[in-house]
Amino acid sequence: MPNTAKASAPTLRLFTVASRVTGIFLLLITILYSIRLATLHELWAFGPNGFLSLENYALDAEGFKIGLPTTGLDLTMISLIVHGWLYVLYLYAAFRIWTETRWSFLRFLIIAAGGVVPFLSFFTERHYGALAKGEGN
């Protein structure tokens, strides 16, 4: 027999916002990390080369980055940190929706994976959000 418990409107709104924002930042860090691996560049703001630039770096013998500017902001690193905190919010929203609907723990794990697998948070928000509203099976 399917579970027909529904989540409250504030919980659904939190889950929708957290899913979308976390998903967008996850796509951003996926792109930035791909650039980092393919070209050894970091996205930099307000550095010596202008408002926004890709800054080249090298790796020393211990694997540390050398050659990056000493002024400005490393947007690649900032986006990783912001995504980490957004993922905490996403997990909180997933936990709230899971407890209100009394779904299985496996379903919670699938939803939680949405914050670390690119594009999955958009699917979980749409699919499980509809289920939590009572619109699906």
Disulfide bonds with the S-S distance in Angstrom:
none
